[in-house]
Amino acid sequence: MARHADLNMLTALDALLTECSVTRAAERLQISQPAMSSALARLRRHFGDDLLIRAGQSYQLTPLAARLAAAAADVVAAADQVLSAQPDFDPVQSRRTFTVIMSDYAVTVLGAAVAALIDQRAPHVRLHVQPTTRQNVDQAADELREVDLLVLPHGIVTGLPHHNLYQDEWACLVDAAADAELTVEDLAVRSWVLTYHDGTAITTGARELRTHGIDLDARLVVESYTVLPALIAGTDRVALIQRQLGAAMAESGRVRMVECPFPTAPVVEAMWWHPGHENDPAHRWLRRCFADAAIEVQQ
């Protein structure tokens, strides 16, 4: 963008192209709708392009806007990193809030250990945990411009900096009264409760089942692991579950965990972050907390 265009205009451009809505872009930047409309008019004059065009009840990006979207987001993220940079990070004095996306499975396994370490090392630091959804998994690279970490297993996100946290295994979760063994034929005829089953946001375990020729009958799809016992107890449904979580669920006596009838690849849970955070002292400190917590829970 030309030198006379300021960072505020870049920020407005990023918000407009991300939200495809003047109203939502204004809410995102916490400015009035007329102010955002004025910013859009200035951007249209600058680029000689409409950028947003009406399509029914909504707006869509012009071809130029579609090309600009990723670049604008990267520039704004980089500017945020520059403007928020500090020569050092003092966890004892910091009052920073870190935002992390984690599934309820990852929170169950890792959350308490992470929280305890942060309490010990940084008494005023806050951790905001957002739930994993199909949307933020499918758009992980974009989400990581807005949040500090995304905790997900390998096989879903690629091409981003990451650190492996711990390893788990897939098993099957069934009603407590079900047989102690399952066959491939059993899995093919049972109704399934699947998690995060849409687009690329499908568990790596579910993909493995399909490689073994099992056409899953997905009767229920949920964006949670911890609700699985309530949906399986007293039924013939089955779900894939990580062994560490499944063992805890089986203690209720309502469900049981059984082996998959074929070998499955391990679940390697990792934390992922935007390249712009790589050398940020505060972010390195946060990553160390997660890495240390993962060591604790595996001991």
KEFIKOL-104734 format. One line per 2 residues: number of its first residue (from 0); their letters; for each residue x negated, y negated, z of C-alpha. Coordinates in Angstrom, 1 decimal. Each point is the difference from the previous one (the first is absolute). Layout:
REM KEFIKOL-104734
NUM) A) X/Y/Z | ...;
REM end
This chain:
REM KEFIKOL-104734
0) MA) 0.0/0.0/0.0 | -1.3/-3.5/-0.7;
2) RH) -1.9/-1.8/2.7 | 2.8/-2.5/0.6;
4) AD) 2.3/2.9/1.2 | -0.4/0.5/3.7;
6) LN) 0.2/3.1/2.2 | 3.6/-0.8/1.0;
8) ML) 1.0/0.5/-3.6 | -1.9/3.3/-0.2;
10) TA) 1.8/1.1/3.2 | 3.4/-1.0/-1.5;
12) LD) -0.9/1.8/-3.3 | -0.8/3.2/2.0;
14) AL) 3.3/-0.2/2.0 | 2.1/-0.7/-3.1;
16) LT) -1.5/2.8/-2.0 | 0.2/2.5/2.9;
18) EC) 3.5/-0.8/1.0 | 1.5/-0.8/-3.4;
20) SV) 2.3/-2.4/1.9 | -0.2/-3.6/0.9;
22) TR) 2.0/0.5/3.1 | -2.1/3.0/1.3;
24) AA) -3.3/-1.8/-1.0 | 1.1/-3.0/2.0;
26) ER) 0.8/2.2/3.0 | -3.3/1.7/-0.3;
28) LQ) -2.0/-3.2/0.1 | 2.5/-1.6/2.5;
30) IS) 0.7/-3.0/-2.1 | 3.3/-1.3/-1.4;
32) QP) 1.6/1.3/-3.1 | -0.1/-3.4/-1.8;
34) AM) -3.8/-0.2/0.8 | -0.5/3.5/-1.6;
36) SS) 2.1/-1.0/-3.0 | -2.2/-3.0/-0.4;
38) AL) -3.1/2.2/0.2 | 1.4/2.3/-2.7;
40) AR) 0.6/-3.0/-2.2 | -3.6/-1.1/0.4;
42) LR) -1.3/3.5/-0.7 | 2.1/0.2/-3.1;
44) RH) -1.4/-3.3/-1.3 | -3.5/1.1/0.8;
46) FG) 0.2/3.4/-1.8 | 2.4/-1.1/-2.7;
48) DD) 2.0/3.1/0.8 | 3.3/0.7/1.8;
50) LL) -1.7/2.6/2.3 | 3.4/1.1/1.4;
52) IR) 3.0/0.6/-2.3 | 3.5/0.9/1.0;
54) AG) 1.1/3.5/-0.6 | 3.6/0.4/1.1;
56) QS) 0.2/-0.8/3.7 | -3.8/0.1/0.5;
58) YQ) -3.2/-1.2/-1.5 | -2.8/1.8/-1.8;
60) LT) -3.5/-0.9/-0.8 | -1.0/-1.2/-3.4;
62) PL) -2.9/1.9/-1.7 | -2.4/-2.7/1.1;
64) AA) 1.3/0.1/3.5 | -0.4/3.7/0.1;
66) RL) -3.7/-0.4/-1.0 | -0.5/-2.6/2.6;
68) AA) 1.6/1.8/3.0 | -2.8/2.2/1.1;
70) AA) -2.7/-2.6/-0.6 | 2.0/-2.6/2.0;
72) AD) 0.5/2.4/2.9 | -3.7/0.8/0.0;
74) VV) -1.1/-3.6/0.0 | 2.4/-0.9/2.8;
76) AA) -1.2/3.0/2.1 | -3.6/-1.0/-0.6;
78) AD) 0.7/-3.6/1.0 | 1.7/1.2/3.2;
80) QV) -3.1/2.0/0.8 | -2.3/-3.0/-0.6;
82) LS) 2.1/-2.4/2.0 | 0.5/2.4/2.9;
84) AQ) -3.6/1.1/0.1 | -1.9/-0.3/3.3;
86) PD) -3.7/0.4/0.7 | 0.8/2.7/2.6;
88) FD) 2.9/1.7/1.7 | 0.3/0.1/3.8;
90) PV) 2.7/2.6/0.9 | 0.1/-1.1/3.6;
92) QS) 1.0/-3.5/-0.9 | 2.0/0.7/-3.3;
94) RR) 3.8/-0.4/-0.1 | 0.3/1.3/-3.5;
96) TF) 2.8/2.2/-1.2 | -0.9/2.9/-2.3;
98) TV) 2.7/1.6/-2.2 | -0.2/3.7/-0.8;
100) IM) 2.3/2.3/-2.1 | 0.3/3.5/1.5;
102) SD) 2.5/2.8/-0.2 | 1.6/1.1/3.2;
104) YA) -2.1/3.2/-0.3 | -3.2/-2.1/0.0;
106) VT) 1.3/-2.1/2.9 | 0.8/3.2/2.0;
108) VL) -3.5/1.5/-0.6 | -2.1/-3.2/0.2;
110) GA) 2.1/-2.9/1.3 | -0.6/0.5/3.8;
112) AV) -3.7/0.4/-0.4 | -0.3/-3.1/-2.2;
114) AA) 2.1/-2.1/2.4 | -2.0/1.1/3.0;
116) LI) -3.3/-0.9/-1.7 | 1.3/-3.4/-1.0;
118) DQ) 1.3/-0.6/3.5 | -3.5/0.8/1.4;
120) RA) -2.0/-1.9/-2.6 | 2.2/-3.0/-0.8;
122) PH) 2.6/-0.9/2.7 | 1.6/-2.8/-2.1;
124) VR) 0.0/1.7/-3.5 | 3.4/1.2/-1.3;
126) LH) 0.7/2.8/-2.3 | 3.1/-0.1/-2.2;
128) VQ) 0.9/3.4/-1.4 | 2.2/0.1/-3.1;
130) PT) 1.7/3.2/-1.1 | -1.1/1.8/-3.2;
132) TR) 2.6/-0.2/-2.7 | 0.1/1.3/-3.6;
134) QN) -0.4/-3.5/-1.3 | -3.1/-1.0/2.0;
136) VD) -1.6/3.4/-0.9 | 0.7/-0.4/-3.7;
138) QA) -1.3/-3.6/0.1 | -2.9/0.6/2.4;
140) AD) -2.5/-2.2/-1.7 | 2.4/-3.0/0.1;
142) EL) 1.0/0.7/3.6 | -3.6/0.0/1.1;
144) RE) -0.2/-3.7/-1.0 | 2.5/-0.7/2.8;
146) VD) -0.9/2.5/2.7 | -3.3/1.1/1.6;
148) LL) 0.2/3.8/-0.3 | 2.1/2.7/-1.6;
150) VL) -0.3/3.5/1.6 | 0.8/2.7/-2.5;
152) PH) -1.3/3.4/-1.0 | -2.2/0.5/-3.1;
154) GI) 1.9/0.8/-3.2 | 2.2/-3.1/-0.1;
156) VT) -2.3/-3.1/-0.1 | -3.1/-0.2/-2.1;
158) GL) -2.7/-2.5/-0.9 | 0.0/-1.9/3.3;
160) PH) -2.4/-0.1/2.9 | 0.8/2.6/2.7;
162) HN) -1.2/2.0/2.9 | 1.1/3.5/0.9;
164) LY) 1.6/0.2/3.5 | 1.0/3.6/0.7;
166) QD) 1.1/3.2/-1.7 | 3.2/1.9/0.4;
168) EW) 1.8/2.9/-1.8 | 3.5/0.5/-1.5;
170) AC) 2.5/2.4/1.5 | 3.7/0.6/-0.3;
172) LV) 2.6/-1.2/2.6 | 3.1/2.1/0.4;
174) DA) 2.7/0.7/2.5 | -1.1/1.7/3.2;
176) AA) 2.1/3.0/-0.8 | -1.5/0.5/-3.5;
178) DA) -2.3/2.8/-1.0 | -3.7/-0.3/1.1;
180) EL) -1.1/0.4/-3.6 | 1.0/-1.6/-3.3;
182) TV) -0.5/1.2/-3.5 | -0.4/-2.0/-3.2;
184) ED) 3.5/1.3/-0.9 | 1.4/-1.3/3.3;
186) LA) -1.4/-3.5/-0.7 | 1.5/0.0/-3.5;
188) VR) 3.5/0.7/1.2 | 0.2/-2.1/3.2;
190) SW) 1.1/-3.6/0.1 | -2.8/-2.4/0.7;
192) VL) -0.4/-3.2/2.1 | -2.7/-2.0/-1.8;
194) TY) -1.9/-3.0/1.1 | -0.9/-3.0/-2.2;
196) HD) 1.2/1.7/-3.1 | 0.1/-2.5/-2.8;
198) GT) -2.4/-1.1/-2.8 | -3.6/0.6/1.1;
200) AI) 1.0/-0.2/3.7 | 0.4/3.8/0.4;
202) TT) -1.9/2.0/2.6 | -3.0/1.8/-1.2;
204) GA) 1.5/3.1/1.6 | 3.1/-0.2/-2.2;
206) RE) -2.2/-0.3/-3.1 | -1.7/3.2/1.1;
208) LR) 3.3/1.8/0.2 | 0.8/-0.9/-3.5;
210) TH) -3.4/1.3/-1.2 | 1.1/3.4/1.3;
212) GI) 3.2/-0.2/-2.1 | 2.4/-0.9/2.8;
214) DL) 2.7/-2.2/-1.3 | 1.0/-1.9/3.2;
216) DA) 3.7/-0.4/0.7 | -0.2/-3.4/1.7;
218) RL) 3.3/-0.4/1.8 | -1.3/-2.8/2.3;
220) VV) -2.8/-2.5/-0.5 | -1.2/-2.1/3.0;
222) ES) -2.8/-2.5/0.6 | -0.9/1.5/3.4;
224) YT) -1.5/3.1/1.4 | 1.2/-0.2/3.5;
226) VL) 3.7/0.3/-1.0 | -0.6/3.4/-1.6;
228) PA) 0.9/2.1/3.1 | 3.4/-1.6/0.2;
230) LI) 0.7/0.8/-3.7 | -1.3/3.6/0.2;
232) AG) 1.1/1.3/3.3 | 3.1/2.3/-0.4;
234) TD) -0.3/0.2/-3.8 | -1.9/2.0/-2.6;
236) RV) -1.8/-3.1/-1.3 | -3.8/-0.1/-0.2;
238) AL) -2.5/-2.8/0.0 | -3.8/-0.4/-0.4;
240) IQ) -1.6/-1.3/3.2 | -3.5/-0.8/1.0;
242) RQ) -1.2/2.6/2.5 | -0.9/-2.5/2.8;
244) LG) 3.5/-1.5/-0.1 | 1.8/3.3/-0.6;
246) AA) -1.6/1.5/3.1 | 1.4/-2.8/2.2;
248) MA) 3.4/0.3/-1.6 | 0.2/3.7/0.6;
250) ES) -0.4/-0.6/3.8 | 3.6/-1.2/0.0;
252) GR) 1.2/3.5/-0.7 | 2.3/-1.2/-2.8;
254) VR) -2.3/0.7/-2.9 | -3.0/2.1/-0.7;
256) MV) -3.1/-0.3/-2.2 | -0.9/2.8/-2.4;
258) EC) -2.8/0.5/-2.4 | 0.4/-0.9/-3.7;
260) PF) 0.0/3.3/-2.0 | -3.1/-1.1/-1.9;
262) PT) -3.2/-2.0/0.7 | 0.4/-3.8/0.0;
264) AP) -2.7/-2.7/-0.3 | -0.7/-1.9/3.2;
266) VV) 1.6/-3.3/0.8 | -2.8/-2.6/0.2;
268) EA) 1.4/-3.1/1.7 | -1.9/-3.2/-0.8;
270) MW) 0.2/-3.7/0.5 | -0.1/-2.1/-3.2;
272) WH) -0.6/-3.8/-0.3 | -0.4/-2.7/-2.6;
274) PG) -3.5/-0.6/-1.3 | 0.2/-3.6/1.1;
276) HE) -0.1/1.2/3.7 | -3.1/2.1/-0.4;
278) ND) -2.4/-2.4/1.7 | 2.3/-1.9/2.3;
280) PA) -1.3/0.4/3.6 | 3.5/0.2/1.5;
282) HR) 1.1/2.6/-2.5 | -3.1/2.1/0.5;
284) WL) 0.8/-0.1/3.8 | 3.5/1.2/-0.7;
286) RR) -1.2/2.8/-2.2 | -2.4/1.1/2.7;
288) CF) 2.9/0.2/2.5 | 1.9/2.3/-2.3;
290) AD) -3.1/2.1/-0.8 | -0.8/0.4/3.7;
292) AA) 3.7/0.8/0.8 | 0.0/2.8/-2.6;
294) IE) -3.1/1.5/1.5 | 1.7/0.1/3.4;
296) VQ) 3.2/1.7/-1.2 | -2.0/2.7/-1.8;
298) Q) -2.0/1.0/3.1;
REM end
